[in-house]
């Protein structure tokens, strides 16, 4: 009996064990099959090709480059331009300012490379190497101005809150010596200028302050331009007028007045003279003719205006508008007026347009004449040449063809009323020579 019971228990145990083993094997098999399916799915996902990026073509024109930015495309080689005369090279950083003496013998340039150079430009022949004197500084200059006699330069040093005056040597390469430092000038400094009469030095800040100093560094007057901020601040070529542009849409002029005596000319006062108004936005830049009878302004509103400022401002007579025009390009603009007041040059980015200062007629266009933005522009003392400088570290010199055209117009009118035979012949020869030069330039295009 006992033996039969044990056999029965063993049989039951065996059946239950077989069932459990079958269940376990089935479960393991199911797990393996699920894992295989997952691997297969992953493999299939991995084998899918990456979607290709498709660039959509558009017919829209690309946005124009902002003023001061480098434009795509190859720049025209300046030496191949028919009006190209010369290039002054040597600075290793942006030329932030330049100034020319009244006699047209020296050009001073201030650069971000921490130097000022004075170039001997009296003989500006095509391609001729121009000699210079290099003045090393201990910091970056912000502005430069040459004395009327060409014997000294004033250098603005914003980080030092100072102006240094250097006496120049007689020959290129002669060492320049610092003879005066005006220090502890309050504010963030912007411009410096020596009066063309040699009576005072002007220093402006980026806010609204203008300091007037003697040539010995003694403070004479502090002027508030009331412009919210100062843009360009400079001195007129011949009557001690301080002019300032800024946030407001006009240029303000003040007369710095001195007494007259047999032995000295003591400072008297700074008196408000006139405003050059009519623009709708702030003025980028302005310039005077050599005799200070005319002035030109260029504004953020995209226009430029020429004024007759030979008026009795002491009697409250306002400047007279001569003509106005539209700036060819958007963005910051620099303007210059020829010494005779007959030609206006406006630089925007790397291009220059020259206009008739009486009619606003476009007379000449120089395109892509720098590889980066033009920051300064100025005519020579005779008006024969146009100097441009800026971010590409060079000064470039151009023949003022528009000035030649204006001279022919003047000589032709003079010939109509001339009575002296020798005078007539001289005018005819001048006209013939100028027309021949213009024809030659036209053939070089």
C-alpha positions as CSV (number, residue, x, y, z in Angstrom):
1,X,0.0,0.0,0.0
2,X,2.7,2.3,1.0
3,X,4.6,1.6,-2.2
4,X,1.5,2.3,-4.4
5,X,1.0,5.6,-2.7
6,X,4.6,6.7,-3.2
7,X,4.4,5.9,-6.9
8,X,1.3,7.9,-7.3
9,X,2.8,10.9,-5.6
10,X,5.9,10.7,-7.9
11,X,3.7,10.5,-11.0
12,X,1.8,13.7,-9.9
13,X,5.1,15.5,-9.2
14,X,6.5,14.6,-12.6
15,X,3.4,15.8,-14.4
16,X,3.5,19.1,-12.5
17,X,7.2,19.6,-13.1
18,X,6.7,18.9,-16.9
19,X,4.0,21.5,-17.0
20,X,6.1,24.1,-15.2
21,X,9.1,23.4,-17.4
22,X,6.9,23.8,-20.5
23,X,5.5,27.1,-19.2
24,X,9.0,28.4,-18.4
25,X,10.3,27.4,-21.8
26,X,7.4,29.0,-23.6
27,X,7.9,32.2,-21.7
28,X,11.6,32.3,-22.5
29,X,10.8,31.6,-26.2
30,X,8.3,34.4,-26.1
31,X,10.8,36.9,-24.6
32,X,13.4,36.0,-27.2
33,X,10.9,36.5,-30.1
34,X,9.9,39.9,-28.7
35,X,13.5,40.9,-28.4
36,X,14.2,39.8,-31.9
37,X,11.3,41.9,-33.2
38,X,12.6,45.0,-31.3
39,X,16.0,44.5,-32.8
40,X,14.6,44.1,-36.2
41,X,12.6,47.3,-35.8
42,X,15.6,49.2,-34.6
43,X,17.6,47.9,-37.5
44,X,15.0,48.9,-39.9
45,X,14.8,52.4,-38.4
46,X,18.6,52.7,-38.7
47,X,18.6,51.6,-42.3
48,X,16.2,54.4,-43.3
49,X,18.0,57.1,-45.4
50,X,18.5,60.6,-43.9
51,X,16.1,63.2,-45.3
52,X,18.0,65.5,-47.8
53,X,17.9,69.2,-47.1
54,X,16.5,71.1,-50.1
55,X,17.6,74.7,-50.6
56,X,14.7,76.8,-51.9
57,X,15.5,79.2,-54.6
58,X,14.1,82.7,-54.4
59,X,13.9,85.6,-56.7
60,X,14.2,88.1,-54.0
61,X,17.2,90.4,-54.1
62,X,19.6,90.2,-51.1
63,X,19.4,93.1,-48.7
64,X,21.8,95.9,-49.4
65,X,25.0,96.1,-47.3
66,X,24.9,98.6,-44.5
67,X,27.1,101.7,-44.8
68,X,30.5,100.9,-43.4
69,X,30.3,97.1,-44.1
70,X,32.3,95.4,-46.8
71,X,30.3,94.7,-49.9
72,X,30.7,91.4,-51.8
73,X,32.5,91.4,-55.0
74,X,35.9,92.5,-56.3
75,X,36.8,96.1,-55.6
76,X,38.0,98.2,-58.5
77,X,41.7,98.7,-58.3
78,X,42.2,102.4,-57.4
79,X,45.2,102.8,-59.6
80,X,43.2,101.9,-62.7
81,X,40.6,104.7,-62.1
82,X,41.1,107.6,-64.5
83,X,40.9,110.2,-61.6
84,X,43.3,108.3,-59.4
85,X,46.4,110.3,-58.5
86,X,48.1,108.7,-55.5
87,X,47.8,106.7,-52.3
88,X,49.3,107.4,-48.9
89,X,50.0,104.1,-47.1
90,X,51.7,103.1,-43.9
91,X,49.0,103.1,-41.1
92,X,48.1,99.6,-39.8
93,X,44.7,100.5,-38.5
94,X,41.7,102.7,-39.4
95,X,42.4,106.4,-40.1
96,X,40.0,108.2,-37.7
97,X,40.8,111.7,-38.7
98,X,42.8,113.9,-41.1
99,X,43.5,117.6,-41.5
100,X,45.4,119.8,-44.0
101,X,47.3,123.0,-43.4
102,X,46.1,126.2,-45.1
103,X,49.0,126.2,-47.6
104,X,48.4,122.7,-48.8
105,X,51.9,121.5,-47.9
106,X,51.0,119.1,-45.0
107,X,48.3,116.5,-44.4
108,X,48.0,115.0,-40.9
109,X,46.4,111.7,-40.3
110,X,45.5,110.1,-36.9
111,X,45.1,106.3,-36.8
112,X,43.9,103.6,-34.5
113,X,47.4,102.1,-34.7
114,X,48.5,104.7,-32.1
115,X,50.3,107.1,-34.4
116,X,49.9,110.4,-36.2
117,X,51.6,111.0,-39.5
118,X,52.3,114.3,-41.2
119,X,52.6,113.8,-45.0
120,X,54.5,116.3,-47.2
121,X,52.0,116.7,-50.0
122,X,53.2,119.9,-51.8
123,X,54.2,117.9,-54.9
124,X,51.4,115.5,-55.4
125,X,52.3,113.9,-58.7
126,X,50.7,110.7,-59.9
127,X,52.2,107.7,-58.3
128,X,55.0,109.7,-56.5
129,X,56.1,108.4,-53.2
130,X,55.0,110.8,-50.5
131,X,57.3,111.3,-47.5
132,X,56.1,111.7,-44.0
133,X,57.0,112.1,-40.3
134,X,55.7,109.5,-37.9
135,X,54.6,110.6,-34.4
136,X,54.2,107.6,-32.0
137,X,51.7,108.0,-29.2
138,X,51.1,106.1,-25.9
139,X,47.4,105.7,-26.8
140,X,44.9,105.8,-29.7
141,X,44.3,109.3,-31.0
142,X,40.7,110.6,-31.6
143,X,41.4,113.7,-33.7
144,X,44.2,115.8,-35.2
145,X,44.6,119.4,-36.3
146,X,47.4,121.3,-38.0
147,X,48.4,124.8,-36.9
148,X,47.9,127.6,-39.6
149,X,51.7,127.9,-40.2
150,X,52.1,124.1,-40.5
151,X,54.7,124.0,-37.7
152,X,52.7,122.1,-35.1
153,X,49.9,119.6,-34.7
154,X,47.3,119.1,-31.9
155,X,46.4,115.5,-31.1
156,X,43.4,114.6,-29.1
157,X,43.9,111.6,-26.7
158,X,40.4,110.6,-25.4
159,X,41.6,107.9,-23.0
160,X,44.0,110.4,-21.3
161,X,41.5,113.2,-21.3
162,X,44.2,115.3,-22.8
163,X,45.4,117.2,-25.9
164,X,49.1,117.1,-26.8
165,X,50.8,119.8,-29.1
166,X,53.7,118.6,-31.1
167,X,56.2,120.9,-32.8
168,X,57.2,119.5,-36.2
169,X,60.6,119.4,-37.8
170,X,61.4,121.0,-41.1
171,X,62.0,117.9,-43.1
172,X,60.3,114.5,-43.4
173,X,61.4,112.1,-40.7
174,X,62.6,114.9,-38.3
175,X,61.5,114.0,-34.8
176,X,58.4,115.8,-33.5
177,X,58.6,117.0,-29.9
178,X,55.7,117.5,-27.5
179,X,55.7,121.1,-26.3
180,X,52.4,121.3,-24.5
181,X,49.9,119.0,-22.8
182,X,46.4,120.2,-21.9
183,X,45.3,117.6,-19.3
184,X,42.4,116.8,-17.0
185,X,39.8,117.9,-19.6
186,X,36.4,116.8,-18.3
187,X,34.1,114.6,-20.3
188,X,34.5,112.0,-23.1
189,X,36.5,113.9,-25.7
190,X,35.6,114.0,-29.4
191,X,37.3,116.6,-31.6
192,X,40.2,119.1,-31.5
193,X,40.9,122.0,-33.8
194,X,43.4,124.9,-33.9
195,X,41.9,128.1,-35.0
196,X,43.0,129.1,-38.5
197,X,43.9,132.5,-37.1
198,X,46.1,130.9,-34.5
199,X,44.2,132.5,-31.6
200,X,42.8,129.5,-29.8
201,X,42.3,125.7,-29.5
202,X,38.9,124.1,-29.5
203,X,38.2,120.8,-27.7
204,X,34.7,119.2,-27.9
205,X,33.1,116.3,-25.9
206,X,30.6,113.7,-27.0
207,X,27.9,115.5,-24.9
208,X,27.3,119.2,-25.4
209,X,30.5,120.8,-24.1
210,X,33.1,122.8,-26.1
211,X,36.2,124.1,-24.4
212,X,38.1,127.2,-25.8
213,X,41.8,127.3,-24.7
214,X,44.6,129.7,-25.5
215,X,47.6,128.3,-27.4
216,X,49.3,128.1,-24.0
217,X,46.6,125.8,-22.6
218,X,44.7,128.4,-20.6
219,X,40.9,127.9,-20.5
220,X,39.1,130.9,-22.0
221,X,35.5,129.8,-22.2
222,X,33.2,126.8,-21.9
223,X,30.4,126.6,-24.5
224,X,27.2,124.5,-24.3
225,X,26.0,123.6,-27.7
226,X,22.6,122.5,-26.5
227,X,22.5,119.7,-29.1
228,X,21.8,116.8,-26.7
229,X,25.0,115.3,-28.1
230,X,27.8,116.7,-30.3
231,X,28.3,115.4,-33.8
232,X,30.9,117.2,-35.8
233,X,32.5,120.3,-34.1
234,X,35.0,122.4,-36.1
235,X,36.2,125.9,-36.8
236,X,35.5,127.9,-40.0
237,X,38.5,128.6,-42.2
238,X,38.8,132.3,-41.7
239,X,36.6,134.1,-39.2
240,X,36.9,132.2,-35.9
241,X,33.5,130.6,-36.0
242,X,32.9,127.5,-34.0
243,X,30.3,125.2,-35.6
244,X,28.6,122.2,-34.2
245,X,26.1,119.6,-35.4
246,X,24.4,117.0,-33.3
247,X,21.1,115.4,-32.5
248,X,19.0,118.5,-33.6
249,X,18.5,119.1,-37.3
250,X,20.7,122.2,-37.7
251,X,24.3,123.4,-37.4
252,X,24.9,126.1,-34.8
253,X,27.6,128.7,-35.3
254,X,29.2,130.9,-32.7
255,X,31.8,133.7,-33.1
256,X,34.8,133.6,-30.9
257,X,35.6,137.3,-30.6
258,X,38.9,139.0,-29.6
259,X,39.6,142.7,-29.0
260,X,41.9,144.8,-31.2
261,X,44.8,146.7,-29.8
262,X,48.3,147.7,-30.9
263,X,50.0,145.1,-28.8
264,X,47.6,142.2,-28.3
265,X,44.2,140.7,-29.1
266,X,42.6,139.8,-25.8
267,X,39.7,137.4,-25.7
268,X,36.3,139.1,-25.3
269,X,33.4,136.7,-25.7
270,X,31.8,133.8,-27.5
271,X,28.6,135.1,-29.3
272,X,25.9,133.1,-31.0
273,X,26.0,133.9,-34.7
274,X,23.6,131.9,-36.9
275,X,22.0,128.5,-37.5
276,X,22.1,126.4,-40.7
277,X,18.6,125.0,-40.6
278,X,16.0,123.3,-42.9
279,X,16.8,119.6,-42.3
280,X,14.4,117.2,-40.7
281,X,17.0,115.1,-38.8
282,X,20.4,115.5,-37.3
283,X,23.3,116.6,-39.5
284,X,26.0,114.0,-40.2
285,X,28.6,116.4,-41.5
286,X,29.3,119.9,-42.8
287,X,32.0,121.9,-44.5
288,X,32.9,125.5,-45.5
289,X,34.4,127.1,-48.6
290,X,37.9,128.5,-48.2
291,X,36.6,132.1,-47.7
292,X,33.8,131.0,-45.3
293,X,31.2,132.6,-47.5
294,X,29.5,129.3,-48.1
295,X,28.7,126.1,-46.1
296,X,27.2,122.7,-47.0
297,X,25.5,120.3,-44.7
298,X,24.4,116.6,-45.1
299,X,21.7,115.1,-42.9
300,X,20.2,111.9,-41.8
301,X,17.1,112.9,-43.6
302,X,18.8,112.0,-46.9
303,X,19.4,115.5,-48.2
304,X,22.2,118.0,-48.4
305,X,22.0,121.8,-48.5
306,X,24.3,124.7,-49.6
307,X,24.0,128.0,-47.8
308,X,25.3,131.5,-48.4
309,X,26.6,132.5,-44.9
310,X,28.2,135.8,-46.0
311,X,25.5,137.7,-44.1
312,X,25.2,140.4,-41.4
313,X,24.6,137.9,-38.6
314,X,25.3,140.7,-36.1
315,X,22.0,142.3,-37.4
316,X,20.2,138.9,-37.1
317,X,20.4,138.3,-40.9
318,X,19.8,134.6,-41.6
319,X,21.9,132.4,-44.0
320,X,20.4,132.1,-47.5
321,X,19.7,128.7,-49.1
322,X,21.5,128.3,-52.4
323,X,20.5,124.8,-53.4
324,X,19.6,121.4,-52.0
325,X,19.9,117.8,-53.2
326,X,19.3,114.2,-52.3
327,X,22.0,111.9,-51.1
328,X,22.6,109.0,-53.4
329,X,22.8,106.2,-50.7
330,X,21.4,105.6,-47.3
331,X,23.6,105.6,-44.2
332,X,26.3,107.9,-42.7
333,X,27.7,110.5,-45.1
334,X,30.7,112.8,-45.1
335,X,30.7,116.1,-47.1
336,X,33.4,118.5,-48.3
337,X,33.2,121.8,-50.2
338,X,35.9,123.0,-52.5
339,X,37.9,126.1,-51.6
340,X,36.1,128.2,-54.2
341,X,32.7,127.0,-53.0
342,X,31.8,125.6,-56.5
343,X,31.9,121.8,-55.9
344,X,30.4,119.6,-53.2
345,X,31.7,116.1,-52.6
346,X,29.6,113.6,-50.6
347,X,31.0,110.2,-49.6
348,X,28.7,107.3,-48.6
349,X,30.3,104.0,-47.7
350,X,32.9,103.5,-50.4
351,X,31.5,105.8,-53.1
352,X,31.8,109.5,-53.9
353,X,29.4,111.8,-55.7
354,X,30.4,115.3,-56.8
355,X,27.8,118.1,-57.4
356,X,27.5,121.6,-58.7
357,X,27.2,123.7,-55.6
358,X,25.0,126.3,-57.4
359,X,22.5,124.0,-59.0
360,X,22.8,120.6,-57.1
361,X,23.5,118.9,-60.5
362,X,25.4,115.6,-60.3
363,X,28.7,116.1,-62.0
364,X,30.8,113.1,-61.3
365,X,30.6,109.7,-59.6
366,X,33.5,107.6,-58.2
367,X,32.4,104.1,-57.3
368,X,34.1,101.6,-55.0
369,X,37.2,103.8,-54.6
370,X,38.0,102.3,-51.1
371,X,37.8,98.8,-49.9
372,X,36.0,99.9,-46.7
373,X,34.0,102.8,-45.5
374,X,35.2,106.4,-46.2
375,X,35.4,108.3,-42.9
376,X,36.9,111.6,-43.9
377,X,36.9,113.7,-47.1
378,X,38.6,117.0,-48.0
379,X,39.6,119.1,-51.0
380,X,43.1,120.4,-51.4
381,X,43.9,124.1,-50.9
382,X,43.7,124.7,-54.6
383,X,40.7,122.5,-55.2
384,X,42.6,120.4,-57.7
385,X,42.6,117.2,-55.6
386,X,40.2,115.4,-53.4
387,X,41.5,113.4,-50.4
388,X,39.6,110.5,-48.9
389,X,40.5,108.2,-46.0
390,X,38.9,105.7,-43.6
391,X,38.6,102.1,-42.5
392,X,40.9,100.6,-45.1
393,X,44.0,102.4,-43.5
394,X,44.9,104.5,-46.5
395,X,44.5,108.0,-47.8
396,X,43.6,108.2,-51.5
397,X,44.0,111.2,-53.8
398,X,41.7,111.9,-56.7
399,X,41.7,114.5,-59.5
400,X,38.7,116.9,-59.0
401,X,37.3,116.7,-62.6
402,X,34.1,118.5,-61.6
403,X,36.3,121.4,-60.5
404,X,37.9,121.6,-63.9
405,X,34.4,121.7,-65.5
406,X,33.4,124.6,-63.1
407,X,36.6,126.5,-64.0
408,X,35.8,126.2,-67.7
409,X,32.4,127.7,-67.0
410,X,33.9,130.6,-65.0
411,X,36.6,131.3,-67.7
412,X,34.0,131.2,-70.4
413,X,31.8,133.8,-68.6
414,X,34.9,135.9,-68.0
415,X,35.8,135.8,-71.7
416,X,32.4,137.2,-72.7
417,X,33.1,140.4,-70.7
418,X,36.9,140.7,-71.1
419,X,38.2,143.8,-72.9
420,X,42.0,143.4,-72.6
421,X,43.4,141.4,-75.5
422,X,46.1,139.7,-73.5
423,X,43.6,138.7,-70.9
424,X,41.3,137.2,-73.6
425,X,44.2,135.2,-75.0
426,X,45.1,133.9,-71.6
427,X,41.5,132.9,-70.9
428,X,41.2,131.1,-74.3
429,X,44.4,129.2,-73.6
430,X,43.2,128.2,-70.2
431,X,39.9,127.0,-71.6
432,X,41.6,125.1,-74.4
433,X,44.0,123.3,-72.0
434,X,41.2,122.4,-69.6
435,X,39.0,121.0,-72.3
436,X,41.9,119.0,-73.7
437,X,42.5,117.5,-70.2
438,X,38.8,116.7,-69.8
439,X,38.8,115.0,-73.2
440,X,41.8,112.9,-72.2
441,X,40.1,111.9,-69.0
442,X,37.0,110.9,-70.9
443,X,39.1,108.7,-73.1
444,X,40.6,106.8,-70.1
445,X,37.2,105.5,-68.9
